[in-house]
């Protein structure tokens, strides 16, 4: 059973007050005490960020990623062990409805996510990723960097949670999403020195024949998508970026083509703004590797 420590919401009080199991944390997030619900509702209806932040200090906080030595304060030097959990934090989303939809999209898209829920402000989303139990801070950061590489495409992604000892404020979400047996995100970040610049001048002006081939290949890849959209879309858009770098398609036309294909795909069109952002980003990244016929 995974357990971690909880603290006072006052960041200057860094001694753990006790421990809580992950399953209990999830149930308490869905149904906290009435006084806690009342406080969180006040936080969510307060317009001034400074006032919201001050109110948050009345909430307990948690460190789901690490467990510090008994009787020790919350800092790196006092870490006893890691828990196999990494936190996600998406902040300053447009509104609560957007946050609710994004919470579901994130949970459904990535099977290694243990849980997602609304933040204490209601304008953010928190999540827990299942990772291997590591032994050092550096190992944790390598896994986190791989998570960041995958998820930084989304609006509001906050890298603060790469700090494994960072306290997480308590929240309330009766519709918290969770799964009992998530997959484990085992990837680690392996930086690769690029052999060529990101933006490479086209080798020649786009030709009609090669341009048609490039678009046909992309259309074929997109039309096959009926689920688990991001990995397949990322691959197709990255290849399209390669065609742009090779000079077969102009970047503007590549982006417009992917946007049209996303809108016409019954699965991708359900979350078209998110998938369009992914496509644009991968077209740019794909230009680091020209793809020739």
KOLPALUM-990505 format. One record per residue (C-alpha): chain; x, y, z. Coordinates in nm, 3 decimals. Layout:
N
R   chaine        px        py        pz
R        A         X         Y         Z
...
***
This chain:
293
R   chaine        px        py        pz
R        A     0.000     0.000     0.000
R        A     0.140     0.338    -0.106
R        A     0.153     0.597     0.173
R        A     0.293     0.948     0.196
R        A     0.307     1.233     0.445
R        A     0.086     1.533     0.504
R        A     0.174     1.875     0.648
R        A     0.031     2.204     0.760
R        A    -0.066     2.434     0.474
R        A     0.176     2.692     0.618
R        A     0.488     2.632     0.408
R        A     0.709     2.745     0.697
R        A     0.587     2.450     0.904
R        A     0.784     2.176     0.734
R        A     0.752     1.888     0.981
R        A     0.511     1.614     0.870
R        A     0.198     1.581     1.079
R        A     0.127     1.220     0.983
R        A     0.080     0.979     0.694
R        A    -0.207     0.893     0.462
R        A    -0.256     0.611     0.213
R        A    -0.304     0.691    -0.155
R        A    -0.648     0.526    -0.153
R        A    -0.758     0.735     0.146
R        A    -0.620     1.050    -0.016
R        A    -0.837     0.980    -0.321
R        A    -1.148     0.915    -0.111
R        A    -1.087     1.228     0.101
R        A    -1.044     1.437    -0.214
R        A    -1.384     1.313    -0.330
R        A    -1.549     1.367     0.009
R        A    -1.364     1.586     0.260
R        A    -1.504     1.730     0.581
R        A    -1.787     1.986     0.543
R        A    -1.562     2.260     0.685
R        A    -1.300     2.182     0.420
R        A    -1.560     2.191     0.144
R        A    -1.679     2.530     0.269
R        A    -1.323     2.668     0.269
R        A    -1.254     2.537    -0.082
R        A    -1.578     2.691    -0.211
R        A    -1.465     3.024    -0.066
R        A    -1.128     2.987    -0.240
R        A    -1.297     2.909    -0.572
R        A    -1.525     3.211    -0.554
R        A    -1.249     3.454    -0.458
R        A    -1.130     3.663    -0.754
R        A    -0.804     3.794    -0.608
R        A    -0.518     3.547    -0.647
R        A    -0.329     3.682    -0.345
R        A    -0.634     3.627    -0.126
R        A    -0.686     3.276    -0.269
R        A    -0.323     3.188    -0.196
R        A    -0.358     3.308     0.163
R        A    -0.674     3.101     0.213
R        A    -0.495     2.792     0.076
R        A    -0.256     2.800     0.370
R        A    -0.547     2.687     0.587
R        A    -0.558     2.360     0.391
R        A    -0.333     2.061     0.463
R        A    -0.062     1.981     0.210
R        A     0.097     1.656     0.094
R        A     0.418     1.522    -0.061
R        A     0.300     1.221    -0.265
R        A     0.635     1.163    -0.438
R        A     0.860     1.118    -0.133
R        A     0.870     1.017     0.232
R        A     1.109     1.204     0.463
R        A     1.285     1.050     0.760
R        A     1.069     1.037     1.077
R        A     1.115     1.350     1.286
R        A     1.284     1.536     0.999
R        A     1.174     1.845     0.808
R        A     1.068     1.857     0.445
R        A     1.384     1.894     0.238
R        A     1.591     1.692    -0.011
R        A     1.858     1.591     0.238
R        A     1.596     1.422     0.456
R        A     1.429     1.202     0.193
R        A     1.401     0.847     0.320
R        A     1.247     0.692     0.009
R        A     1.049     0.763    -0.306
R        A     0.693     0.636    -0.350
R        A     0.669     0.563    -0.723
R        A     0.439     0.860    -0.779
R        A     0.504     1.178    -0.980
R        A     0.270     1.475    -0.971
R        A     0.114     1.672    -1.256
R        A     0.006     2.033    -1.227
R        A    -0.181     2.236    -1.489
R        A    -0.254     2.592    -1.379
R        A    -0.447     2.900    -1.492
R        A    -0.687     2.721    -1.725
R        A    -0.957     2.938    -1.889
R        A    -1.247     2.831    -1.665
R        A    -1.379     2.545    -1.453
R        A    -1.565     2.380    -1.741
R        A    -1.244     2.372    -1.944
R        A    -1.063     2.223    -1.644
R        A    -1.327     1.951    -1.603
R        A    -1.308     1.853    -1.970
R        A    -0.930     1.857    -1.967
R        A    -0.923     1.642    -1.652
R        A    -1.122     1.372    -1.834
R        A    -0.922     1.402    -2.155
R        A    -0.593     1.363    -1.968
R        A    -0.712     1.064    -1.768
R        A    -0.858     0.884    -2.070
R        A    -0.559     0.948    -2.293
R        A    -0.279     0.825    -2.066
R        A    -0.322     0.484    -1.895
R        A    -0.023     0.543    -1.665
R        A    -0.208     0.825    -1.488
R        A    -0.339     0.703    -1.154
R        A    -0.578     0.991    -1.088
R        A    -0.681     1.339    -1.203
R        A    -0.885     1.598    -1.015
R        A    -0.955     1.972    -1.001
R        A    -0.715     2.196    -0.811
R        A    -0.815     2.388    -0.501
R        A    -0.889     2.697    -0.715
R        A    -1.103     2.501    -0.961
R        A    -0.901     2.657    -1.245
R        A    -0.635     2.388    -1.261
R        A    -0.595     2.013    -1.284
R        A    -0.379     1.790    -1.068
R        A    -0.270     1.439    -1.152
R        A    -0.066     1.145    -1.030
R        A     0.157     0.945    -1.266
R        A     0.266     0.593    -1.177
R        A     0.646     0.565    -1.221
R        A     0.907     0.314    -1.099
R        A     1.021     0.352    -0.738
R        A     1.355     0.529    -0.778
R        A     1.641     0.568    -0.533
R        A     1.778     0.914    -0.607
R        A     1.659     1.263    -0.690
R        A     1.844     1.248    -1.023
R        A     1.659     0.930    -1.121
R        A     1.328     1.094    -1.032
R        A     1.412     1.398    -1.244
R        A     1.496     1.180    -1.545
R        A     1.149     1.025    -1.531
R        A     0.991     1.364    -1.476
R        A     1.174     1.510    -1.776
R        A     1.026     1.235    -1.994
R        A     0.679     1.315    -1.855
R        A     0.738     1.681    -1.931
R        A     0.843     1.603    -2.288
R        A     0.512     1.420    -2.339
R        A     0.274     1.656    -2.160
R        A     0.418     2.008    -2.189
R        A     0.218     2.048    -2.511
R        A    -0.092     2.109    -2.297
R        A    -0.201     2.450    -2.180
R        A    -0.104     2.534    -1.824
R        A     0.161     2.264    -1.774
R        A     0.366     2.365    -1.469
R        A     0.714     2.222    -1.418
R        A     0.713     2.298    -1.044
R        A     0.635     1.933    -0.966
R        A     0.979     1.825    -1.087
R        A     1.066     1.921    -0.730
R        A     0.976     1.589    -0.564
R        A     0.958     1.745    -0.218
R        A     0.718     2.024    -0.322
R        A     0.400     2.019    -0.109
R        A     0.066     1.975    -0.284
R        A    -0.236     2.162    -0.147
R        A    -0.546     1.965    -0.060
R        A    -0.841     1.997    -0.296
R        A    -1.201     1.885    -0.340
R        A    -1.343     1.709    -0.643
R        A    -1.637     1.469    -0.596
R        A    -1.574     1.354    -0.954
R        A    -1.205     1.269    -0.909
R        A    -1.103     1.010    -1.170
R        A    -0.884     0.719    -1.066
R        A    -0.789     0.368    -1.174
R        A    -0.679     0.079    -0.954
R        A    -0.410    -0.064    -1.179
R        A    -0.247     0.205    -1.392
R        A     0.036     0.122    -1.626
R        A     0.384     0.235    -1.519
R        A     0.552     0.520    -1.705
R        A     0.904     0.383    -1.736
R        A     1.051     0.632    -1.984
R        A     1.345     0.850    -1.888
R        A     1.466     1.155    -2.073
R        A     1.764     1.093    -2.297
R        A     1.882     1.421    -2.448
R        A     2.011     1.387    -2.803
R        A     2.240     1.642    -2.955
R        A     2.083     1.744    -3.287
R        A     2.303     1.681    -3.587
R        A     2.138     1.967    -3.774
R        A     1.949     2.286    -3.688
R        A     1.581     2.266    -3.605
R        A     1.472     2.479    -3.898
R        A     1.638     2.366    -4.221
R        A     1.590     2.560    -4.543
R        A     1.398     2.348    -4.797
R        A     1.622     2.164    -5.040
R        A     1.404     2.272    -5.332
R        A     1.071     2.432    -5.402
R        A     0.770     2.208    -5.333
R        A     0.674     1.997    -5.634
R        A     0.315     1.905    -5.708
R        A     0.385     1.532    -5.733
R        A     0.577     1.496    -5.408
R        A     0.341     1.732    -5.231
R        A     0.045     1.512    -5.326
R        A     0.230     1.202    -5.203
R        A     0.309     1.368    -4.870
R        A    -0.051     1.474    -4.814
R        A    -0.184     1.132    -4.920
R        A     0.044     0.954    -4.672
R        A    -0.061     1.189    -4.394
R        A    -0.431     1.151    -4.478
R        A    -0.397     0.773    -4.472
R        A    -0.236     0.783    -4.126
R        A    -0.496     1.020    -3.978
R        A    -0.794     0.835    -4.123
R        A    -0.685     0.516    -3.943
R        A    -0.714     0.683    -3.600
R        A    -1.015     0.558    -3.404
R        A    -0.873     0.579    -3.050
R        A    -0.558     0.655    -2.848
R        A    -0.516     0.959    -3.066
R        A    -0.207     1.140    -2.943
R        A     0.068     0.885    -3.022
R        A    -0.065     0.827    -3.376
R        A    -0.125     1.195    -3.446
R        A     0.220     1.288    -3.316
R        A     0.383     1.036    -3.552
R        A     0.183     1.155    -3.856
R        A     0.246     1.524    -3.782
R        A     0.618     1.462    -3.719
R        A     0.639     1.292    -4.061
R        A     0.459     1.587    -4.217
R        A     0.726     1.811    -4.064
R        A     0.984     1.597    -4.240
R        A     0.806     1.655    -4.571
R        A     0.813     2.030    -4.500
R        A     1.189     2.015    -4.435
R        A     1.238     1.818    -4.758
R        A     1.061     2.093    -4.950
R        A     0.755     1.895    -5.058
R        A     0.497     2.094    -4.860
R        A     0.496     2.448    -4.723
R        A     0.461     2.467    -4.345
R        A     0.144     2.677    -4.372
R        A    -0.016     2.414    -4.597
R        A     0.100     2.131    -4.369
R        A    -0.068     2.289    -4.066
R        A    -0.390     2.358    -4.257
R        A    -0.395     2.004    -4.394
R        A    -0.361     1.849    -4.046
R        A    -0.630     2.084    -3.911
R        A    -0.875     1.976    -4.181
R        A    -0.798     1.609    -4.127
R        A    -0.849     1.645    -3.751
R        A    -1.185     1.816    -3.805
R        A    -1.298     1.539    -4.040
R        A    -1.190     1.253    -3.811
R        A    -1.476     1.137    -3.586
R        A    -1.242     1.063    -3.292
R        A    -0.998     1.355    -3.314
R        A    -1.269     1.614    -3.383
R        A    -1.413     1.559    -3.034
R        A    -1.112     1.742    -2.889
R        A    -0.991     1.924    -3.200
R        A    -0.827     2.227    -3.028
R        A    -0.602     1.999    -2.821
R        A    -0.511     1.778    -3.118
R        A    -0.446     2.078    -3.342
R        A    -0.195     2.217    -3.091
R        A    -0.023     1.878    -3.085
R        A    -0.011     1.864    -3.466
R        A     0.139     2.211    -3.501
R        A     0.405     2.136    -3.241
R        A     0.504     1.805    -3.404
R        A     0.519     1.959    -3.753
R        A     0.776     2.204    -3.614
R        A     0.973     1.928    -3.445
R        A     0.961     1.705    -3.753
R        A     1.145     1.969    -3.953
R        A     1.465     1.863    -3.778
R        A     1.463     1.545    -3.992
R        A     1.384     1.591    -4.364
R        A     1.184     1.300    -4.502
R        A     1.250     1.223    -4.870
R        A     1.066     1.002    -5.116
***
